[in-house]
Amino acid sequence: MTSRLSPACWRRCATTCAPHHLVQPRRAAKPDRKDPARSTRTRPGLIATASGLTDEQVGEPSLLPGWTRGHVLIHIARAAEAHRNLLEAVRTGSGIPAYASQEARDTSIENGASRPSRPS
């Protein structure tokens, strides 16, 4: 089973780069292949960064052309759901795709990008 994510999409959703796209420009850390635990240390940083954003900040441009910070955040969330689908497909032997379709993925990101930063 292969994922339907494009190489550009994989580069955009790299966990170590996500906080980089939400805050001021700086060079993203390269993954440390000798220390797999490093990826588990980036999640709290992402959560802390995202939690501190206002609705106005979420709507501001990210470092990705044409994407706001909201696009980046919802893309990370949808990518996590896609990975869950792929893991479920492996576990059950079913043909669950990462996303229903590329169009469904794109629509979901576009619709979710304008969500408020905090539930009402």
C-alpha positions in Angstrom: 0.0 0.0 0.0 1.4 3.4 -0.9 0.4 6.8 0.5 -1.2 9.4 -1.8 0.9 12.2 -0.3 3.2 14.0 -2.8 6.9 14.4 -2.0 6.2 18.1 -1.5 3.5 17.3 1.0 5.8 15.0 3.0 8.4 17.8 3.1 5.7 20.3 4.3 4.4 18.1 7.2 7.8 17.0 8.6 7.2 17.2 12.3 10.5 18.9 13.1 9.7 21.7 10.6 6.1 22.4 11.6 6.9 24.8 14.5 9.2 26.6 12.1 6.4 27.3 9.7 4.2 28.8 12.5 6.6 31.3 14.0 9.4 33.6 12.9 11.7 32.4 10.2 14.6 30.3 11.4 16.3 27.2 10.2 14.5 24.0 11.1 16.6 21.4 12.9 17.6 18.4 10.9 16.3 15.1 12.3 18.8 13.2 14.4 18.7 9.7 12.9 20.8 8.4 15.8 18.3 9.6 18.3 14.8 8.4 17.4 13.4 9.9 20.7 14.2 13.3 19.3 10.9 13.3 17.3 8.9 12.7 20.6 10.5 15.9 22.0 9.3 18.1 19.1 5.6 17.4 19.8 5.5 19.4 23.1 7.1 22.3 21.3 4.6 22.2 18.5 1.7 22.0 21.0 3.1 24.9 23.0 3.6 27.0 19.9 0.1 26.3 18.5 -1.6 26.8 21.9 -0.2 30.2 22.2 -1.5 31.5 18.8 -4.5 33.8 18.6 -7.2 33.5 15.9 -5.5 36.5 14.2 -2.1 34.8 14.3 -3.5 31.5 12.9 -4.9 33.5 9.9 -1.5 35.0 9.2 0.7 33.7 6.4 3.1 30.9 7.2 6.5 30.4 5.5 4.8 28.1 3.0 3.6 30.0 -0.1 -0.2 30.3 -0.1 -0.7 28.7 3.3 -1.6 30.4 6.6 -0.5 29.0 9.9 -4.1 27.6 10.1 -3.3 25.6 6.9 -0.1 24.2 8.5 -1.9 23.2 11.7 -4.8 21.5 10.0 -2.5 19.8 7.6 -0.6 18.3 10.6 -3.8 17.2 12.1 -5.1 15.6 8.9 -1.7 14.0 8.3 -2.0 12.3 11.7 -5.4 11.0 10.7 -4.0 9.7 7.4 -1.2 7.9 9.3 -3.8 6.4 11.6 -5.7 5.2 8.5 -2.6 3.6 7.1 -1.8 1.9 10.4 -5.4 0.6 10.6 -5.1 -0.8 7.1 -1.9 -2.6 8.0 -3.5 -4.0 11.2 -6.7 -5.2 9.6 -5.3 -6.0 6.1 -8.0 -3.7 4.6 -7.4 -1.2 1.8 -8.0 1.9 3.8 -6.2 4.8 2.0 -4.4 7.6 3.8 -7.0 10.0 2.4 -10.3 9.3 0.6 -8.9 11.3 -2.4 -6.4 14.1 -3.1 -9.4 16.4 -3.6 -10.9 15.4 -0.2 -7.6 16.0 1.5 -7.2 19.5 -0.1 -10.8 20.4 0.7 -10.4 19.3 4.3 -7.3 21.4 4.7 -8.9 24.5 3.0 -12.0 24.2 5.2 -10.1 23.6 8.4 -7.6 26.4 7.9 -10.1 29.0 9.0 -11.2 27.3 12.2 -10.9 29.3 15.4 -7.7 28.7 17.4 -9.8 27.7 20.4 -13.3 26.1 20.6 -16.1 28.4 21.5 
